Amino acid sequence: MSKLQIRAFIYQLGCFAILFISARYLVAYYTPLTGYWIPVSAFFIGTILSPKFQAIKTKDGEKFFMKWIFMKGVREIE
C-alpha cells in the first residue's frame, strides 16, 4: 500500500467513525429503537453519509480524490 492509499483509508475510517458515533447517540435518544437496531441504524447512516476517499494512480502520478453525497462530482485533494 502506498502512502496515499493509507491516508485515504485513515480519512475514510475517521469520517465513518465520527458519523457512526454521532448517529448512534442521536438514534438512541430520538427514536424508540432498542437493542441491536441502534448500532445497525447508525451503521447505515454512517455508511451513506460519510465521504469516500480514494488514491488513484494516473499518468501524472498518484492522486488523492474524494466523493461525497453533499458535493457535486469528484474532488481532487491537494
N, C-alpha and C positions, 0 to 999 in steps of 0.2 A: 504494500500500500504506500502510495506517495503521501507527501506532507499535506497536500491539499485534500486528498481523499479522507485522511484522518480528521482534518479540520472540518470538512463537511459533515462527517459522522458526529463529531462533538457538537457542532452547532445544531444539527437536527435533533440529537438526543436532548440537548439542553432546552430547546424550544418546546419539544414534546413534554418534557418533564414539568416545565413551568405551567403549561396549559393543562396537563393532566391533574396536577395537584390543585390548581385553581378550580377546575371543573369538578373535581371530586368533592371539594368543600361546598361549592355552590349547589351541586345536585343534592348533596346530603341535607343542606339547610333549607332549600326552596322546593323540594319535591317530596312526595310521600314514599319514594323508593326505599327499600331496605335490603339488607343482606348483600349478596354479591352483585346486585343490579347497580349499585352505586359505582363501583370501580369499572364495571362493564360500560356503563353510560359515559363515564369520564374518559375511558379509553377511546370510544368512538368520537367523542367531541374533540379530544386532543389530536387524534389522527386526522380528522377532517380540517381542523383549523390551523394546524402547525405548518410552517413553511417547509418546502422541500429544498434541500441543498445538494449540489452535485458538482464534482470535479470532472471535467471532460478534457481529454487530450485533443487539441486541434492542431492545424498546421503551424500556428503561431506559438505553440507550446500549450501547457496545461492551464486551463482557466476554470474559474470558480463561479457557478451560477446558482440563482435562487428563483424559485417559483412559489407564489403564494396566492391563495384564493382571493385576497383583497387587493391584489395588484394585477394589472393587465400585462400579460406576456411574461417572458423570462428576463430576468435582470442579471447582468454580469456584476459580480462583486470584485472590487479592486480592479 
